[in-house]
Amino acid sequence: MTKPPPRILSIAGSDSSGGAGIQADIKTIAMLGGYAMTAITTVTAQNTVGVQAIAPMSGEVVAQQIASCIEDIGVDAIKIGMLHDADIITHVADALTGVKAPIVLDPVMIATSGAALIDPQAIAIMREQLFPLATLVTPNLPELAHLLERNLTDSSQMAQAAEELAHMTGAAVLAKGGHTSDARIIDILYQPGEDARAVQFDHHRINTPHTHGTGCTLSAAIATLLGHGQPLEHAVRLGRNFVRAAIEHAPGFGAGNGPLGHHAVRRLD
């Protein structure tokens, strides 16, 4: 009997251009052999050069989408992306309390284009209500700096900040180093607990502007791999490989930061 695909729920915003958000998550989940479900938090008008409009859903509607999926289909892993405001964050936290599935939280705050994607007052609520529910949090350097309210510039500062955030929240933290000044891309996974440990992943920088949706893709990939039963460290390693391959196969669309080539990824090793 064929094993059914892992059921992956993406709670995130819609990107009209298809490069990030729910659209990137669905592509990633499908390419990695998962069954994609969605709870749309926000509708955006955006493309490779910027975000032109944002229309958030009500928190109640977001929570109803989550309940509709979990109560009928069930869920094996959850990815959380753009949440926008305190109302949505509070409803998502309530909807996920008691859910027995790994949760990967990508604390989306700023788009690749530089546009703000979350109400500043909502950041503290996210940290207090959602981070304790998360299995893994995946901030990039600017997001990590926002969360800890300090300036961060290099991988050594990033490593210390990842450890601090992990101990504050109890969640594992994957600090993403694409925004550092280091010569290579260095990501650091810190897992708190009795056997606390940090693992460093790195690879060469790919010289391309086509990186729209990398954070969304990575968090969705890790969630899908966790849904397949992979241990966290291996899920991170394979997820990074998926993102790197998708960047290398980017189709080159748009005048700005173009989308990744999710469809062209064939191998993760």
SULSULHU-V498338 format. One record per run of one state. SS is the DSSP state (A for helix, B for strand, O for the rest). FROM is the first residue (numbers start at 1). TO is the last residue. If there is no record, write none. Layout:
BEGIN
ss	from	to
SS	FROM	TO
SS	FROM	TO
END
This chain:
BEGIN
ss	from	to
O	1	6
B	7	15
O	16	20
A	21	31
O	32	34
B	35	47
O	48	49
B	50	56
O	57	58
A	59	72
O	73	76
B	77	80
O	81	85
A	86	96
O	97	101
B	102	105
O	106	109
B	110	110
O	111	115
B	116	116
O	117	121
A	122	129
O	130	130
A	131	133
O	134	135
B	136	137
O	138	139
B	140	140
A	141	148
O	149	154
A	155	169
O	170	171
B	172	176
O	177	183
B	184	191
O	192	196
B	197	204
O	205	211
B	212	212
O	213	213
A	214	227
O	228	231
A	232	248
O	249	258
B	259	259
O	260	261
A	262	264
O	265	269
END
